[in-house]
Amino acid sequence: MKADLHQLALNPDDGDIEAIVDHLESSVLGTYHRNHSLIRLARDSFWHPESEHTVAQLGVFVHEYFHFLHNFSTVVGLYDFFVQLRLLRPFCNTVGSDGRSVGSDCLNDELRDEVANLYQWLQHLRGGGLSERVAKTINGRKIHPRLLSFRRVVDRLKLTSQLIPCTGVFAVFDAADLPLNTASFEVSIGSTVLMEGCACEVECMLAERFGGSAEAVRQRTPVYPYLTARAIFEAVADLRPSSKFMAAICVLALQSTDPGATLLEIAEAVSRVPKPLDEDSLLQVFIANTDSFFRQAIHHILSESLPAELDQFASRGHAGKGFRHMEQWCRALLTTRTNDRLFEIAAVDRMPDIEPIAEMLKTLPVCPVIQVIDAADNIEELLFFSELEPADGYISEIAGAQSLLHFSHAHLRVDGTIAEASDATRCSCYYVDVCKAPLAMENSPLCRSTPWESFSPTNIHGCWYAQGVIAGRGRRTA
């Protein structure tokens, strides 16, 4: 289904602030699946044929779309993608010709250690770490708990013969007046807090550009993870930044393999600048000071790190080709990023002029977007934004790569182990209500619980998910 970009002529209404907050409180309206590079939009979304096209609905889409942009056009996002690809190597070594994983017991000690270290690196890049109980408790408040201190952790992670330096930052927050039976709690600051913080600030910008109040949005927004980056920045910089400035700071902090440490460095630098600030001028100073590192980092990952991992899948059918398409996403978006380090923020800043956002959607890559048409009847469609509809081969290749990632994540455990097929996490194929393959059309329970079982060794074609399983077979069996 082609998205009609003319619909970007918006219809603001009095309920937009409440609707924006409804989105931030729920993953039902829109979700970006970072592990699989996929956006899913609910029935009441901006692009639904019967949509009212409100600012809040656009905010839902832009929020998730920016997650995709930051996954493929920032240093931390690219390394996140790299780690996921690297994890596929040991996982494929556990998958036999029957398409079933026998678990990590078949791996040698070196490979098991590598999986554990890769997961540790991924946790460093993403941060987070709050329990559901703590997150629910602090999100019952209107104000983010007060920042008390920081804890820095300097580490070196070993991947084969390479040592990866990591400087992690843990923010310690006051919990004295919370029913947690503890004086404080801490959050690992990584891409999760920064990406969600940026997306929230962008929704605040949209509200402002259409005559609403950013503060009204923040006062009703769940504080974690959406306001955590702002809480840290305000405490360290002793400054209450505009939505645009805070969104830009989050993007700049994402251009690092130590995103938490970078956020702290930027906030400390701002604290030393005489007030009042000229925010736009200061952003240009930060961009100039980090330009050399940014260019070196993206050159390294695009010329060395990513190609080395992608070569492992060059001969693995649809999924291998799909990963090459994802590499092209990186290159196209990073070309845009190199020309304008804050291109997405600039586009939102031009609102209510919709042309910059429309041009981005028409000319830059967009990951697959699933639009729910009718939830009751399980009717969904794939959205596309380019002038021409993507070729069937392109979609099936991307879906094959996504399915291999989905297949692996259902078996990989955060403790560095790989589950056997019988113990894998039950999860639905994301394309189950879009797919036209026989199993999906028959509404097979396999598609909604163990989609890797859609693969049969006697059928070398199969559905999109089966193509991912085919690419994952790497274990020699008798």
C-alpha positions as CSV (number, residue, x, y, z in Angstrom):
1,M,0.0,0.0,0.0
2,K,1.5,3.3,-1.1
3,A,1.4,6.0,1.6
4,D,-0.2,9.2,0.4
5,L,2.3,11.9,1.3
6,H,-0.3,14.6,0.5
7,Q,-2.0,13.5,3.8
8,L,0.8,15.4,5.6
9,A,-1.5,18.4,5.3
10,L,-2.5,18.0,9.0
11,N,-5.6,18.5,11.0
12,P,-4.6,19.6,14.5
13,D,-7.3,19.2,17.2
14,D,-7.7,19.8,20.9
15,G,-7.1,16.2,21.8
16,D,-3.6,16.1,20.3
17,I,-1.7,16.5,23.6
18,E,-3.7,13.7,25.2
19,A,-3.2,11.5,22.2
20,I,0.6,12.1,22.1
21,V,0.8,11.1,25.8
22,D,-1.4,8.0,25.0
23,H,1.2,6.9,22.5
24,L,4.1,7.5,24.9
25,E,2.3,5.4,27.6
26,S,1.6,2.5,25.2
27,S,3.4,0.4,22.6
28,V,0.1,-0.5,21.1
29,L,-0.2,2.5,18.7
30,G,3.3,2.1,17.2
31,T,6.4,0.1,17.7
32,Y,9.9,-0.1,16.2
33,H,11.4,-3.6,16.6
34,R,15.1,-2.7,16.8
35,N,16.3,-6.3,16.7
36,H,14.6,-6.8,13.4
37,S,14.4,-3.3,11.8
38,L,10.6,-3.2,11.4
39,I,7.9,-0.6,12.2
40,R,4.4,-1.7,13.2
41,L,1.5,0.8,13.2
42,A,-1.8,0.1,14.8
43,R,-5.3,0.6,13.3
44,D,-5.5,4.2,14.5
45,S,-2.4,5.4,12.7
46,F,-1.6,8.4,10.5
47,W,-1.4,6.2,7.3
48,H,-4.5,4.2,7.7
49,P,-6.9,4.9,4.8
50,E,-9.6,6.1,7.3
51,S,-7.2,8.2,9.4
52,E,-8.2,11.7,10.5
53,H,-4.5,12.8,10.0
54,T,-3.9,14.6,13.3
55,V,-0.6,15.9,14.7
56,A,-0.7,13.2,17.4
57,Q,-1.0,10.4,14.7
58,L,1.9,11.9,12.8
59,G,3.9,12.0,16.1
60,V,3.4,8.2,16.5
61,F,4.9,7.5,13.1
62,V,7.7,10.1,13.4
63,H,8.6,8.7,16.8
64,E,9.1,5.1,15.4
65,Y,10.6,6.3,12.1
66,F,13.3,8.2,14.0
67,H,14.2,5.1,15.9
68,F,14.9,3.5,12.5
69,L,16.9,6.5,11.3
70,H,19.0,6.4,14.5
71,N,19.5,2.7,14.2
72,F,21.1,3.1,10.8
73,S,22.6,6.6,10.8
74,T,24.4,6.9,14.1
75,V,27.6,5.4,15.4
76,V,26.0,3.5,18.3
77,G,23.2,2.3,16.0
78,L,25.6,0.9,13.5
79,Y,27.5,-0.9,16.1
80,D,24.3,-2.3,17.5
81,F,23.5,-3.7,14.0
82,F,27.1,-5.0,13.8
83,V,26.8,-6.9,17.1
84,Q,23.5,-8.5,16.0
85,L,25.2,-9.7,12.8
86,R,28.2,-11.0,14.7
87,L,25.9,-12.9,17.0
88,L,24.5,-14.8,14.0
89,R,27.8,-16.5,13.5
90,P,27.8,-18.7,16.6
91,F,24.0,-19.1,16.4
92,C,24.2,-20.5,12.8
93,N,26.7,-23.0,14.1
94,T,24.0,-24.5,16.2
95,V,21.4,-24.9,13.5
96,G,21.4,-28.1,11.6
97,S,20.1,-29.0,8.1
98,D,16.7,-29.6,9.6
99,G,16.5,-25.9,10.6
100,R,16.5,-26.6,14.3
101,S,19.0,-25.3,16.8
102,V,20.6,-27.8,19.2
103,G,21.7,-25.1,21.6
104,S,25.1,-23.8,22.7
105,D,26.3,-27.1,24.0
106,C,27.7,-27.9,20.5
107,L,29.9,-24.7,20.6
108,N,33.5,-24.7,21.9
109,D,34.5,-22.6,24.9
110,E,35.8,-19.8,22.7
111,L,32.5,-19.3,20.9
112,R,30.5,-19.5,24.1
113,D,32.7,-16.8,25.5
114,E,32.3,-14.7,22.4
115,V,28.5,-14.8,22.6
116,A,28.6,-13.7,26.3
117,N,31.0,-10.8,25.5
118,L,28.9,-9.8,22.5
119,Y,25.8,-9.6,24.7
120,Q,27.8,-7.6,27.3
121,W,28.8,-5.1,24.5
122,L,25.2,-4.9,23.3
123,Q,24.0,-4.1,26.9
124,H,26.7,-1.4,27.1
125,L,25.6,0.2,23.8
126,R,21.9,0.1,24.7
127,G,22.0,0.7,28.5
128,G,18.8,0.4,30.5
129,G,18.6,-2.2,33.1
130,L,15.6,-1.0,35.2
131,S,13.4,-3.8,36.5
132,E,9.7,-3.6,35.5
133,R,8.8,-2.9,39.1
134,V,11.1,0.1,39.4
135,A,10.1,1.5,36.0
136,K,6.4,1.2,36.8
137,T,6.9,2.9,40.2
138,I,8.8,5.9,38.9
139,N,6.4,6.2,35.9
140,G,3.6,6.8,38.4
141,R,5.2,10.1,39.2
142,K,4.9,13.4,37.3
143,I,8.5,14.4,37.9
144,H,11.6,12.4,37.1
145,P,13.5,11.4,40.3
146,R,16.4,13.6,41.2
147,L,19.9,12.8,39.9
148,L,22.3,12.0,42.8
149,S,25.5,11.0,41.1
150,F,27.2,9.0,38.4
151,R,29.2,5.8,38.4
152,R,31.7,5.2,35.6
153,V,32.8,1.7,34.6
154,V,35.8,1.3,32.4
155,D,36.1,-2.1,30.7
156,R,37.7,-4.0,27.8
157,L,35.7,-6.7,26.1
158,K,37.5,-9.4,24.2
159,L,36.3,-10.5,20.8
160,T,38.6,-13.1,19.4
161,S,42.0,-11.3,19.5
162,Q,40.5,-7.8,19.6
163,L,39.9,-5.7,22.8
164,I,37.0,-3.4,22.7
165,P,37.3,-0.4,25.2
166,C,34.0,0.5,26.8
167,T,33.3,3.4,29.3
168,G,29.9,2.8,30.8
169,V,28.0,5.4,32.8
170,F,25.4,4.6,35.4
171,A,23.2,7.4,36.6
172,V,22.1,7.1,40.3
173,F,18.7,8.6,41.1
174,D,17.0,9.4,44.4
175,A,14.4,6.9,45.5
176,A,14.0,8.0,49.1
177,D,10.3,9.0,48.6
178,L,9.5,6.0,46.4
179,P,8.0,2.8,47.7
180,L,11.0,0.8,46.6
181,N,12.7,0.0,50.0
182,T,15.9,1.5,48.8
183,A,17.6,5.0,48.9
184,S,18.4,5.1,45.2
185,F,18.3,3.2,41.9
186,E,20.6,3.4,38.9
187,V,20.2,3.3,35.1
188,S,22.8,2.4,32.6
189,I,22.8,5.3,30.1
190,G,22.9,4.1,26.5
191,S,21.1,4.3,23.2
192,T,17.7,3.3,24.7
193,V,17.4,6.3,26.9
194,L,18.9,8.6,24.2
195,M,16.7,7.3,21.3
196,E,13.5,7.4,23.3
197,G,14.5,10.8,24.7
198,C,15.1,12.2,21.3
199,A,11.8,10.8,19.9
200,C,9.9,12.2,22.9
201,E,11.4,15.7,22.3
202,V,10.5,15.5,18.7
203,E,6.9,14.8,19.6
204,C,7.1,17.9,21.9
205,M,8.5,19.8,18.9
206,L,5.5,18.8,16.8
207,A,3.1,19.9,19.5
208,E,4.9,23.3,19.6
209,R,5.0,23.8,15.9
210,F,1.3,23.3,15.7
211,G,0.5,25.7,18.5
212,G,0.5,23.3,21.4
213,S,2.7,23.1,24.6
214,A,5.8,20.9,24.9
215,E,5.6,21.3,28.7
216,A,2.0,20.0,28.7
217,V,3.3,16.9,26.9
218,R,6.2,16.4,29.3
219,Q,4.0,16.8,32.4
220,R,2.0,13.8,31.5
221,T,4.7,11.7,29.9
222,P,6.0,8.5,31.6
223,V,9.3,9.8,32.9
224,Y,11.4,6.6,32.1
225,P,12.8,6.3,29.5
226,Y,11.4,9.3,27.8
227,L,12.6,12.1,30.2
228,T,15.7,10.4,31.7
229,A,18.2,11.9,29.3
230,R,16.6,15.4,29.9
231,A,16.7,14.8,33.7
232,I,20.4,14.0,33.5
233,F,21.2,16.9,31.2
234,E,19.3,19.5,33.2
235,A,21.0,18.4,36.5
236,V,24.5,18.5,35.1
237,A,24.2,21.5,32.7
238,D,22.1,23.5,35.2
239,L,19.9,24.5,32.2
240,R,16.4,23.8,30.9
241,P,16.9,23.3,27.2
242,S,14.4,23.7,24.4
243,S,12.9,20.6,22.8
244,K,14.9,21.1,19.7
245,F,18.2,21.5,21.6
246,M,17.6,18.4,23.7
247,A,16.6,16.3,20.7
248,A,19.8,17.4,19.0
249,I,22.0,16.7,22.1
250,C,20.6,13.1,22.1
251,V,21.5,12.7,18.4
252,L,25.0,13.9,19.0
253,A,25.5,11.6,22.0
254,L,24.4,8.7,19.8
255,Q,27.5,9.4,17.6
256,S,29.7,7.4,20.0
257,T,30.4,3.9,21.1
258,D,30.1,5.2,24.7
259,P,26.8,7.1,24.4
260,G,26.3,7.6,28.2
261,A,29.8,9.1,28.6
262,T,29.3,11.3,25.6
263,L,26.0,12.7,27.0
264,L,27.7,13.5,30.3
265,E,30.6,15.2,28.5
266,I,28.2,17.4,26.5
267,A,26.2,18.3,29.6
268,E,29.4,19.2,31.5
269,A,30.6,21.3,28.6
270,V,27.3,23.2,28.5
271,S,27.5,23.8,32.2
272,R,30.7,25.9,31.6
273,V,29.2,28.1,28.9
274,P,28.0,31.5,30.0
275,K,24.3,31.9,30.1
276,P,22.0,32.7,28.4
277,L,22.9,30.2,25.7
278,D,22.8,30.6,21.9
279,E,21.6,27.0,21.4
280,D,22.0,27.0,17.6
281,S,25.6,28.4,17.8
282,L,26.6,25.9,20.5
283,L,25.3,23.0,18.5
284,Q,27.5,24.0,15.6
285,V,30.5,24.1,17.9
286,F,29.7,20.6,19.2
287,I,29.3,19.4,15.6
288,A,32.6,20.9,14.5
289,N,34.5,19.4,17.5
290,T,33.2,15.9,16.9
291,D,33.3,15.9,13.1
292,S,36.7,14.1,12.8
293,F,35.7,11.3,15.2
294,F,32.3,10.9,13.5
295,R,33.9,10.5,10.0
296,Q,36.6,8.1,11.2
297,A,34.0,6.0,13.0
298,I,31.6,5.6,10.1
299,H,34.5,5.0,7.7
300,H,35.8,2.2,9.9
301,I,32.5,0.4,10.3
302,L,31.4,0.9,6.6
303,S,34.8,-0.1,5.1
304,E,35.9,-2.9,7.6
305,S,33.5,-4.0,10.3
306,L,30.2,-4.4,8.4
307,P,31.6,-5.8,5.2
308,A,33.4,-8.5,7.2
309,E,30.2,-9.7,8.8
310,L,28.1,-9.3,5.6
311,D,30.5,-11.5,3.7
312,Q,29.6,-14.4,6.0
313,F,26.1,-14.3,4.4
314,A,27.0,-13.5,0.8
315,S,26.0,-17.0,-0.4
316,R,23.1,-17.5,1.9
317,G,20.2,-16.7,-0.4
318,H,17.5,-14.2,0.3
319,A,18.7,-13.3,3.8
320,G,22.2,-12.5,2.5
321,K,20.8,-10.2,-0.1
322,G,18.5,-8.6,2.5
323,F,21.5,-7.8,4.7
324,R,23.1,-6.1,1.7
325,H,20.0,-3.9,1.3
326,M,20.3,-3.0,5.0
327,E,24.0,-2.0,4.3
328,Q,22.7,0.3,1.6
329,W,20.3,1.8,4.1
330,C,23.4,2.6,6.3
331,R,25.3,4.1,3.4
332,A,22.4,6.3,2.1
333,L,21.5,7.6,5.5
334,L,25.1,8.2,6.5
335,T,25.7,10.2,3.4
336,T,22.8,12.4,4.4
337,R,24.1,12.5,8.0
338,T,27.5,13.6,6.8
339,N,26.1,16.5,4.8
340,D,23.8,17.6,7.7
341,R,24.5,16.1,11.1
342,L,21.0,17.0,12.4
343,F,19.0,16.6,9.2
344,E,16.0,14.9,10.9
345,I,15.8,17.6,13.6
346,A,15.9,20.3,11.0
347,A,13.0,18.7,9.1
348,V,10.8,18.7,12.2
349,D,11.8,22.2,13.0
350,R,10.4,23.3,9.7
351,M,6.9,22.2,10.6
352,P,4.1,23.0,9.9
353,D,5.9,23.0,6.5
354,I,5.6,19.3,5.6
355,E,7.8,19.3,2.6
356,P,11.1,18.4,4.4
357,I,9.5,15.3,6.1
358,A,7.8,14.3,2.8
359,E,11.1,14.6,0.9
360,M,12.9,12.4,3.5
361,L,10.2,9.7,3.1
362,K,10.3,9.9,-0.7
363,T,14.1,9.8,-1.1
364,L,15.7,8.1,1.9
365,P,15.4,4.5,2.9
366,V,12.6,3.4,5.2
367,C,12.5,0.0,6.8
368,P,9.4,-2.2,6.2
369,V,6.3,-0.7,7.8
370,I,3.4,-2.9,8.7
371,Q,0.0,-1.1,8.9
372,V,-2.9,-2.8,10.7
373,I,-6.0,-2.3,8.5
374,D,-8.5,-4.4,10.5
375,A,-7.3,-5.9,13.8
376,A,-10.4,-8.0,14.2
377,D,-9.9,-9.8,10.9
378,N,-6.1,-9.8,11.1
379,I,-5.8,-7.7,7.9
380,E,-2.4,-5.9,7.5
381,E,-0.6,-4.3,4.7
382,L,3.0,-3.2,3.9
383,L,3.4,0.5,3.5
384,F,5.9,2.1,1.1
385,F,6.8,5.8,0.6
386,S,8.9,5.9,-2.5
387,E,7.4,6.9,-5.9
388,L,7.6,3.4,-7.2
389,E,6.5,0.3,-5.3
390,P,9.5,-1.9,-4.2
391,A,10.0,-5.0,-6.2
392,D,8.8,-8.3,-4.8
393,G,12.3,-9.6,-4.7
394,Y,13.5,-6.7,-2.5
395,I,10.7,-7.2,0.0
396,S,11.3,-10.9,0.3
397,E,15.0,-10.5,0.7
398,I,14.6,-7.9,3.4
399,A,12.0,-10.2,5.1
400,G,14.4,-13.1,4.9
401,A,17.1,-11.1,6.7
402,Q,14.7,-9.9,9.3
403,S,13.4,-13.5,9.8
404,L,17.0,-14.8,10.4
405,L,17.4,-12.1,13.0
406,H,14.0,-13.0,14.6
407,F,15.0,-16.7,14.5
408,S,18.2,-16.1,16.3
409,H,16.8,-13.8,18.9
410,A,14.2,-16.4,19.8
411,H,17.0,-18.7,20.8
412,L,19.7,-16.4,22.1
413,R,19.8,-15.7,25.9
414,V,21.3,-12.6,27.6
415,D,23.5,-14.8,29.7
416,G,25.4,-15.8,26.6
417,T,23.7,-19.2,26.0
418,I,21.7,-20.4,23.0
419,A,18.6,-22.4,23.7
420,E,17.6,-25.6,22.0
421,A,14.7,-25.4,19.6
422,S,12.3,-26.9,22.2
423,D,13.2,-24.2,24.7
424,A,13.2,-21.2,22.3
425,T,11.0,-18.2,23.1
426,R,7.5,-18.5,21.5
427,C,6.9,-15.5,19.3
428,S,4.8,-14.7,16.2
429,C,6.3,-14.1,12.8
430,Y,5.9,-10.3,12.2
431,Y,4.6,-10.9,8.7
432,V,2.0,-13.5,9.6
433,D,-1.0,-11.2,8.7
434,V,0.7,-9.9,5.5
435,C,2.0,-13.2,4.2
436,K,0.2,-15.1,1.4
437,A,2.1,-18.4,1.9
438,P,0.0,-21.5,2.4
439,L,0.7,-21.9,6.2
440,A,-0.3,-18.3,6.9
441,M,-3.4,-18.5,4.7
442,E,-4.4,-21.6,6.7
443,N,-3.9,-19.6,10.0
444,S,-1.4,-22.2,11.1
445,P,-0.5,-21.9,14.9
446,L,3.2,-22.4,13.8
447,C,3.3,-18.9,12.3
448,R,2.2,-17.4,15.7
449,S,4.4,-19.4,18.1
450,T,7.2,-21.2,16.4
451,P,7.6,-19.8,12.9
452,W,11.0,-21.4,12.4
453,E,9.0,-24.7,12.1
454,S,7.6,-23.3,8.8
455,F,10.8,-24.5,7.2
456,S,10.9,-28.0,5.8
457,P,14.1,-29.6,4.3
458,T,11.9,-31.0,1.5
459,N,10.8,-27.5,0.4
460,I,13.7,-25.2,-0.6
461,H,11.4,-22.3,-1.3
462,G,8.9,-21.8,1.5
463,C,7.7,-18.5,3.0
464,W,9.8,-15.5,3.9
465,Y,10.5,-16.8,7.4
466,A,11.6,-20.2,6.0
467,Q,14.1,-18.3,3.8
468,G,15.6,-16.9,7.0
469,V,15.8,-20.4,8.5
470,I,17.5,-21.7,5.3
471,A,20.1,-19.0,5.6
472,G,20.7,-19.9,9.3
473,R,21.6,-23.5,8.7
474,G,25.3,-23.8,9.5
475,R,25.9,-26.9,11.6
476,R,27.3,-30.0,10.0
477,T,25.1,-33.0,10.6
478,A,25.5,-36.6,9.8
